[in-house]
Amino acid sequence: MPVHFTVQIDCEATQHSIRDAALGERAIRGLGEVFAQQGLRASFMVIPSDMRAHARIYRELESQGHEIGLHAHPADEGYQEFLGVYGFDDQMKIVGEGMDVFAQAMGRRPRAFTPGYGSANDHTFPALERLGLRHGLVSVPTRNLPQCACVWGNSPLDAHYPHRFNRCLAGDVDFVDVPATLDTESRLWGGAHPQDLRIELVDAKNHWYTIHKNVKRLLAAGDKIPVKYIKAVTHNTFDYSDPANFRRETLLGVIAAARDIFAAEGAEFMPATTGDIADEYRRLVPLPSGGVTLALDTRGRARSQR
Ligand SMILES: [Zn+2]
């Protein structure tokens, strides 16, 4: 059974808390090298100030088959840091301005988008749809960080069209959300954050268990999960050009673990970008019309109460 493997890199080496464009450049060049050696394709999601600094390299990476999309840390563009505190019009303005910078640098409009911190609210998906964005990584299932305007409850673990009025549900918004792979049962940060396949979060040994658990979950689901994928994430704030760098070692460990686990479980390893995964989802799952209906689960009611 085919299972996609992808990596998303949020590119923000120039943001105010890091301010190291040279490190960002070493990181994306090093990652490009690793992906070329490994035969992988990745999605680089770039904040406007990184795009201004490294446009030429992103055009090269795109010509090598990688996807380039837009990332947002609004504080670097004169707004509050968390997108999820804003209403529909302000989100359109903040993301739209980033899209303009992207278009100037890349010569085309972005199709992919990721907000910083997974910060979003119920206005976010309809705003992204209105702006013409097609897919991305927005939700972080079970992350509970109100202080970052990032609260997701038990939102879907796999690719889906989001709900128009409730970000935690699947629905009919014409935007494919492709969350990262994570383990909702392994909790970090005092329980607020699920252990996800973020390269810098833990070592390759810990990531092995997250990959294994998710490959088993995907294969057991059969047709219920139409597009199956394992998605790792990282940032361009580590020196991936240095072969002795621990994050680079961890990334290589995660790729090796995924290949081994896929082979052992009978999954076909299919390198992809987030855009490829979203396109496949669109091919297989028509956009529902008219929203979704929720039915109350009454199975637990005592017979006498019926
Ligand atoms: Zn970020």
Boltz pocket constraint, residues with backbone or C-beta under 6 A from the ligand:
constraints:
  - pocket:
      binder: B
      contacts: [[A, 10], [A, 12], [A, 71], [A, 72], [A, 73], [A, 115], [A, 116], [A, 117]]
      max_distance: 6.0
